[in-house]
Amino acid sequence: MANTYKSGYLALNKTEARKNWYSQVAHTYNKVRPHYPQELISHGIAIAKLPPDGIILEIGSGPGTATTAFAKIGLTMVCLEPNPIAYQLAKQNCAIYPKIECSQAASPG
């Protein structure tokens, strides 16, 4: 049993495995994940004292669930997502927001 656990753990820690583990559920997550209330987003911006011309760096944006909530306020964001499917979903979900830049990031090796 310990060998199975150890080999599974090591497999998950490989760059490709970490980058793609989310792929099987990315479309479902995109459809069913509740969105963040705008009140919560506004409160976070106030706490961070983010100026209107500030830029947010989002690491691990997934399909852009939080990203779109910030984009609705008109903030500029640079979003990095290593998973290729989640990255494509983020690009699609954020396409109508000109201040959002989505990039597919490499996983740390």
C-alpha positions in Angstrom: 0.0 0.0 0.0 2.8 2.4 0.9 4.4 1.9 -2.5 1.2 2.8 -4.3 0.8 5.9 -2.3 4.4 7.0 -2.8 4.3 6.4 -6.6 1.0 8.2 -6.9 2.4 11.1 -4.8 5.5 11.3 -7.0 3.5 11.2 -10.1 1.4 14.2 -8.9 4.5 16.2 -8.2 5.8 15.9 -11.8 5.2 19.0 -13.8 3.0 17.5 -16.5 0.8 15.7 -14.0 0.3 18.9 -11.9 -0.4 21.0 -15.0 -3.1 18.5 -16.3 -4.7 17.0 -13.2 -7.6 19.5 -13.4 -8.3 18.8 -17.1 -11.0 16.2 -16.5 -13.2 18.5 -14.5 -12.4 21.9 -16.0 -15.6 22.2 -18.1 -17.8 21.0 -15.2 -16.1 23.4 -12.8 -16.6 26.2 -15.2 -20.4 25.5 -15.4 -21.3 24.8 -11.8 -18.8 26.8 -9.7 -20.7 29.6 -8.0 -19.5 33.1 -8.8 -18.2 35.5 -6.2 -20.7 38.2 -5.0 -19.7 41.7 -6.3 -19.9 42.9 -2.7 -17.1 40.5 -1.7 -15.0 41.6 -4.6 -15.5 45.3 -3.8 -14.7 44.6 -0.1 -11.4 42.9 -1.1 -10.4 45.8 -3.3 -11.2 48.3 -0.5 -9.1 46.2 2.0 -6.2 46.0 -0.5 -6.5 49.8 -1.1 -6.2 49.0 -4.8 -6.1 52.2 -6.9 -8.4 52.4 -9.9 -5.4 52.2 -12.2 -3.9 49.2 -10.3 -3.1 45.9 -12.0 -3.9 42.6 -10.4 -1.8 39.5 -11.0 -3.8 36.4 -10.7 -1.8 33.2 -10.5 -3.9 30.1 -11.1 -6.9 31.8 -12.6 -8.7 28.6 -13.5 -11.5 29.3 -15.9 -11.7 33.0 -14.8 -14.4 32.7 -12.1 -12.9 35.4 -9.9 -11.3 37.2 -12.8 -14.7 38.1 -14.4 -15.9 39.5 -11.1 -12.9 41.9 -11.0 -13.3 42.6 -14.7 -16.9 43.8 -14.2 -15.5 46.6 -12.1 -13.1 47.6 -14.9 -9.8 46.5 -13.3 -6.8 45.5 -15.3 -5.6 42.0 -14.7 -2.9 39.7 -15.9 -4.0 36.0 -15.3 -1.7 33.0 -15.4 -3.1 29.5 -15.7 -1.0 26.4 -16.3 -3.8 24.0 -17.2 -4.4 24.2 -21.0 -8.2 23.6 -20.8 -8.7 26.0 -17.9 -6.6 28.5 -19.8 -8.8 28.2 -22.9 -11.9 28.6 -20.7 -10.5 31.7 -19.1 -9.7 33.2 -22.5 -13.3 32.5 -23.6 -14.9 33.8 -20.3 -12.8 37.0 -20.3 -12.9 37.8 -24.0 -15.4 40.6 -23.6 -13.1 42.4 -21.0 -10.4 44.3 -22.8 -8.4 44.9 -19.6 -7.9 41.2 -19.0 -4.8 39.4 -20.3 -4.8 35.6 -20.0 -1.6 33.6 -20.4 -0.9 30.0 -20.2 1.9 29.7 -17.6 4.4 27.0 -17.3 4.2 24.9 -14.1 7.2 25.1 -11.8 9.4 22.1 -12.4 
